[in-house]
Amino acid sequence: MTGAAESAPPVARVPVLNAANGLTLLRLVLVPVFAASVVASGMTHTGWRIAACLIFAFASMTDLVDGWIARRFGLVTSVGKVADPIADKALTGAALVLLSVYDRLPWWVTVLILVRELGITGLRFWVIRHGVIAASRGGKLKTALQILAIAWYLWPMPAALAAVGPWIMAAAVLVTVVTGFDYVAQALRLRRPRS
């Protein structure tokens, strides 16, 4: 005689210390290294600017890789779900603040993006009992544009190419605002009482 308990497959526990979470932790560790490189460059020293840009690009790439690894190999953990967006916001936030400190980016752009990012993170926690606000295609485009714009500002471009940076950042700001409103609408739909 076999019971239902015997036929149910055992639930595998995902270890917190895994490759995906390791990359997220690496991204967090790289934030102060990146910031120190920007400060060392003073946004005038070519070698340090290149180093800062490469560190930023590498750290940004870990965000794509850790998510893929977590989904592909079933390594999604609660710790990863919380740590991943924190690492993303820390990296992007540090870059934006430093670009504004060195007068490469207007402060209103930095404040607008950071308020949106923190606001959406708060919204996700606000509706978490009702559902998950998944990253949309617009959200992924926003992230890609922000990374490209920041990297463009960091790299010591010739004057003609440097002029392209504000246009990329303008596109990033536009998509940031539009997707922000979309996420708010999703949150309100999730919180609406079901009849």
C-alpha positions as CSV (number, residue, x, y, z in Angstrom):
1,M,0.0,0.0,0.0
2,T,1.4,3.4,-1.1
3,G,0.4,6.7,0.4
4,A,0.2,10.1,-1.3
5,A,3.2,11.2,0.7
6,E,5.3,8.4,-0.9
7,S,4.3,9.3,-4.5
8,A,5.1,13.0,-4.1
9,P,8.6,13.9,-5.3
10,P,10.8,15.6,-2.7
11,V,11.1,19.3,-3.0
12,A,14.7,20.3,-3.7
13,R,16.1,23.1,-1.6
14,V,18.1,25.7,-3.5
15,P,21.2,26.7,-1.6
16,V,21.6,30.4,-0.9
17,L,25.3,30.2,-1.8
18,N,25.1,29.4,-5.5
19,A,26.5,30.8,-8.8
20,A,23.7,33.2,-9.4
21,N,23.8,34.8,-6.0
22,G,27.6,34.8,-6.1
23,L,27.4,37.0,-9.2
24,T,24.9,39.3,-7.5
25,L,27.3,39.6,-4.5
26,L,30.2,40.3,-6.9
27,R,28.2,43.1,-8.4
28,L,27.6,44.6,-5.0
29,V,31.3,44.4,-4.2
30,L,32.2,46.1,-7.5
31,V,30.1,49.1,-6.7
32,P,32.7,50.7,-4.3
33,V,35.5,49.6,-6.6
34,F,33.7,51.3,-9.5
35,A,33.0,54.5,-7.4
36,A,36.7,54.6,-6.4
37,S,37.8,54.4,-10.0
38,V,35.5,57.3,-11.0
39,V,36.8,59.4,-8.0
40,A,40.4,58.6,-9.0
41,S,39.7,59.7,-12.5
42,G,38.1,63.0,-11.5
43,M,36.4,62.5,-14.9
44,T,39.6,63.9,-16.4
45,H,42.2,61.1,-16.2
46,T,41.7,58.9,-19.3
47,G,43.1,55.7,-17.9
48,W,41.0,55.8,-14.7
49,R,37.9,56.7,-16.8
50,I,38.4,53.7,-19.0
51,A,38.9,51.5,-15.9
52,A,35.7,52.8,-14.4
53,C,33.8,52.2,-17.6
54,L,35.0,48.7,-18.0
55,I,34.2,47.9,-14.3
56,F,30.7,49.3,-14.8
57,A,30.2,47.4,-18.0
58,F,31.4,44.1,-16.4
59,A,29.2,44.6,-13.3
60,S,26.2,45.4,-15.5
61,M,26.8,42.2,-17.5
62,T,26.7,40.1,-14.3
63,D,23.1,41.2,-13.9
64,L,22.2,39.5,-17.2
65,V,24.2,36.4,-16.4
66,D,23.0,35.9,-12.9
67,G,19.4,36.0,-13.9
68,W,20.0,33.6,-16.8
69,I,21.9,31.2,-14.5
70,A,19.2,31.4,-11.8
71,R,16.4,30.6,-14.3
72,R,18.3,28.0,-16.4
73,F,19.5,25.9,-13.5
74,G,16.7,26.5,-11.0
75,L,18.8,28.5,-8.6
76,V,16.2,31.2,-7.9
77,T,16.2,32.1,-4.1
78,S,14.4,34.6,-2.0
79,V,17.7,36.2,-1.1
80,G,18.5,36.5,-4.8
81,K,15.1,38.1,-5.5
82,V,15.9,40.8,-2.9
83,A,19.6,41.2,-3.4
84,D,19.5,41.4,-7.3
85,P,17.5,44.7,-7.5
86,I,19.5,46.2,-4.6
87,A,22.7,45.5,-6.5
88,D,21.3,47.0,-9.7
89,K,20.1,50.1,-8.0
90,A,23.4,50.5,-6.1
91,L,25.5,50.3,-9.3
92,T,23.3,52.5,-11.4
93,G,22.6,55.0,-8.5
94,A,26.4,55.3,-7.8
95,A,27.1,56.0,-11.4
96,L,24.4,58.6,-11.8
97,V,25.3,60.4,-8.6
98,L,29.0,60.5,-9.5
99,L,28.3,61.8,-13.0
100,S,26.2,64.6,-11.5
101,V,28.9,65.3,-8.9
102,Y,31.4,65.8,-11.7
103,D,28.9,68.0,-13.7
104,R,28.6,65.5,-16.5
105,L,24.9,64.9,-15.9
106,P,22.2,67.4,-14.7
107,W,21.1,66.6,-11.1
108,W,17.4,66.6,-12.1
109,V,18.1,63.6,-14.4
110,T,19.8,61.7,-11.6
111,V,17.0,62.5,-9.1
112,L,14.3,61.6,-11.6
113,I,15.8,58.2,-12.4
114,L,16.5,57.4,-8.7
115,V,13.1,58.4,-7.5
116,R,11.5,56.3,-10.2
117,E,13.7,53.3,-9.4
118,L,13.2,53.5,-5.6
119,G,9.5,54.1,-6.2
120,I,9.0,51.0,-8.4
121,T,11.0,48.9,-5.9
122,G,8.6,50.1,-3.2
123,L,5.6,49.4,-5.4
124,R,6.8,45.8,-5.9
125,F,7.0,45.3,-2.1
126,W,3.5,47.0,-1.7
127,V,1.8,44.5,-4.0
128,I,3.9,41.4,-3.3
129,R,1.0,39.7,-1.4
130,H,-1.3,40.2,-4.4
131,G,1.2,39.3,-7.2
132,V,4.5,40.0,-8.8
133,I,5.2,42.9,-11.1
134,A,7.5,41.2,-13.6
135,A,10.1,43.2,-15.5
136,S,8.5,44.2,-18.8
137,R,10.2,44.6,-22.2
138,G,10.0,48.3,-21.6
139,G,11.7,47.9,-18.3
140,K,14.5,45.8,-19.9
141,L,14.9,48.5,-22.6
142,K,15.1,51.1,-19.9
143,T,17.9,49.2,-18.2
144,A,19.8,48.7,-21.5
145,L,19.5,52.5,-22.3
146,Q,20.6,53.5,-18.9
147,I,23.6,51.2,-19.0
148,L,24.6,52.4,-22.5
149,A,24.1,56.1,-21.6
150,I,26.2,55.8,-18.4
151,A,29.0,53.9,-20.2
152,W,28.9,56.5,-22.9
153,Y,29.4,59.3,-20.3
154,L,32.2,57.3,-18.6
155,W,34.3,56.5,-21.7
156,P,36.6,59.3,-22.8
157,M,34.9,59.9,-26.1
158,P,36.1,62.4,-28.7
159,A,33.9,65.6,-28.6
160,A,31.9,64.6,-31.7
161,L,30.9,61.3,-30.2
162,A,30.5,62.6,-26.6
163,A,27.6,64.8,-28.0
164,V,25.7,61.6,-28.6
165,G,25.6,60.8,-24.9
166,P,22.9,63.3,-23.9
167,W,20.6,61.9,-26.6
168,I,21.0,58.3,-25.3
169,M,20.3,59.6,-21.8
170,A,17.3,61.5,-23.0
171,A,15.9,58.2,-24.5
172,A,16.7,56.4,-21.2
173,V,14.9,59.1,-19.2
174,L,11.8,59.0,-21.5
175,V,11.6,55.2,-21.3
176,T,12.2,55.3,-17.5
177,V,9.3,57.7,-17.0
178,V,6.9,55.8,-19.4
179,T,7.6,52.4,-17.9
180,G,7.3,53.9,-14.4
181,F,3.7,54.9,-15.2
182,D,3.1,51.4,-16.6
183,Y,4.4,49.7,-13.4
184,V,2.1,52.0,-11.3
185,A,-0.9,50.9,-13.4
186,Q,0.1,47.3,-13.0
187,A,0.4,47.8,-9.2
188,L,-3.0,49.4,-9.0
189,R,-4.6,46.6,-10.9
190,L,-3.0,44.0,-8.6
191,R,-4.3,45.9,-5.5
192,R,-7.8,46.4,-6.8
193,P,-10.3,44.2,-4.9
194,R,-11.6,41.3,-7.0
195,S,-15.4,41.1,-7.1
